[in-house]
Amino acid sequence: MHLRNILLVPIAPHLSVDRAVVLAEGSSVSITVRSGNTVLSVDGQSAIDLDENDRVDVRAAEYAARFVRFGDPGYFYRNLNAHMNQPHL
């Protein structure tokens, strides 16, 4: 099964919506900055400073990303669980 959804995740959800927003295929979102001190970070890229009245349009690209998984599907969660159970120094 393939889903071509868009997932928007706020970095500071206590300031706006309280959870991620999933958009259906073909959806788009337009965000207009209403104040200064705003930055945009997409998929872990370096942050971009935005000015008041700047607009960001979000929509799916015409092409899909392909990912390679070297471990079995549960590897990420087992690894995360192992790290979370480590005592902190």
C-alpha positions in Angstrom: 0.0 0.0 0.0 1.3 3.5 -0.9 0.1 6.7 0.7 1.0 10.0 -0.8 0.0 12.1 2.2 1.7 15.2 3.6 2.6 15.3 7.3 3.0 18.7 9.0 4.5 18.5 12.4 4.8 21.7 14.6 8.0 22.1 16.5 6.4 24.0 19.3 2.9 22.5 19.4 2.0 24.2 22.7 2.0 27.5 20.7 -0.5 26.4 18.0 -2.1 23.0 17.2 -1.3 20.2 19.6 -0.4 17.4 17.1 0.7 16.6 13.6 -1.6 17.3 10.7 -2.1 14.7 8.0 -3.2 16.0 4.6 -4.7 13.9 1.9 -3.0 13.5 -1.5 -3.5 16.6 -3.6 -3.9 18.9 -0.7 -1.9 22.1 -0.2 -1.4 24.5 2.6 -0.4 28.2 2.5 1.1 29.7 5.6 1.6 33.5 6.0 4.0 34.8 8.6 2.3 37.4 10.9 5.2 38.3 13.1 9.0 38.4 13.1 11.4 35.9 14.7 10.0 33.0 12.5 12.1 30.3 11.0 11.3 27.5 8.6 13.0 24.1 8.7 12.0 21.4 6.2 13.1 17.7 6.6 16.0 18.5 8.9 17.6 21.1 6.5 19.1 24.3 7.8 16.6 26.8 9.1 15.5 29.7 6.9 14.6 33.1 8.5 11.2 34.3 7.5 10.0 37.9 7.6 6.6 39.3 8.3 4.2 38.7 5.4 6.4 36.0 3.9 4.3 33.1 2.6 5.1 29.4 2.5 3.2 27.1 0.2 3.3 23.3 1.0 2.3 20.7 -1.5 3.5 17.3 -2.6 6.2 17.1 -5.3 5.5 15.3 -8.6 8.1 12.7 -7.8 8.4 10.3 -4.8 11.4 9.7 -2.6 12.7 6.1 -2.4 14.3 4.9 0.8 16.5 1.9 1.4 16.1 -0.1 4.6 19.1 -2.1 5.7 17.6 -3.6 8.8 14.3 -5.3 9.4 11.2 -3.1 9.8 11.4 -3.2 13.6 15.0 -2.2 13.9 14.4 1.5 14.5 12.0 0.9 17.4 14.2 -1.7 19.1 17.2 0.6 18.8 15.1 3.6 20.2 13.9 1.4 23.1 17.4 0.3 23.9 18.6 3.9 24.0 15.7 5.0 26.2 16.4 2.3 28.7 20.0 3.4 29.2 20.8 5.2 32.5 21.6 8.9 32.0 25.0 10.1 33.4 
